[in-house]
Amino acid sequence: MQQPSLDPRKSPWKRGDVCTLGFEKYCFVLNHTPEYLEVLWVSDHSIERIPTEAIDRLLRVAHADSLGPDGRRTNLEHLEAVERLSRLKHALAERMETVKDEDEKEKLDRLVRRMFAEDECKWDKKNQTKLLALLAAPKSVGVIFKLRERIHRIFCKVGKD
């Protein structure tokens, strides 16, 4: 099976394509319109809209559906992972700004320790995604899960001295 051309005139831009600017900066394509190419620079996670007349300075080095550097996931899947991590980073930063006192900070620290504990509890491992949501965006977690988590915290023997 032959790979499509890397030349954008022969194969249109797609979200997840990997480009370089003089082999000094690398980026993922986020969006393409007749007016611009929107890219995410890997080095500083900044987003830039490159006007159509300036797109020729970029060189596409890989397609979105090509395997990425790990050989398991596509470049598009790598881009989506970077975007998820960026959203998580922003959510955690916002959450930390809302911490009112040392007691609340200590509760969050204990939750983080539980999430990354080596002697992890099976319940914590099973519910790791919801525990992360509880840490980063507690309003997004339902009351029932919050009650279950509180009850579990009281009775769980793992991680207690």
Sequence and secondary structure as in RCSB ss.txt:
>XXXX:A:sequence
MQQPSLDPRKSPWKRGDVCTLGFEKYCFVLNHTPEYLEVLWVSDHSIERIPTEAIDRLLRVAHADSLGPDGRRTN
LEHLEAVERLSRLKHALAERMETVKDEDEKEKLDRLVRRMFAEDECKWDKKNQTKLLALLAAPKSVGVIFKLRER
IHRIFCKVGKD
>XXXX:A:secstr
     S TTTS   TT EEEETTTEEEEEEEE SSEEEEEETTT  EEEEEGGGGGG EEEE TTSB TTSSSBH
HHHHHHHHHHHHHHHHHHHHHHT  SHHHHHHHHHHHHHHT TT  HHHHHTHHHHHHHHH GGGS HHHHHHHH
HHHHH  TT  
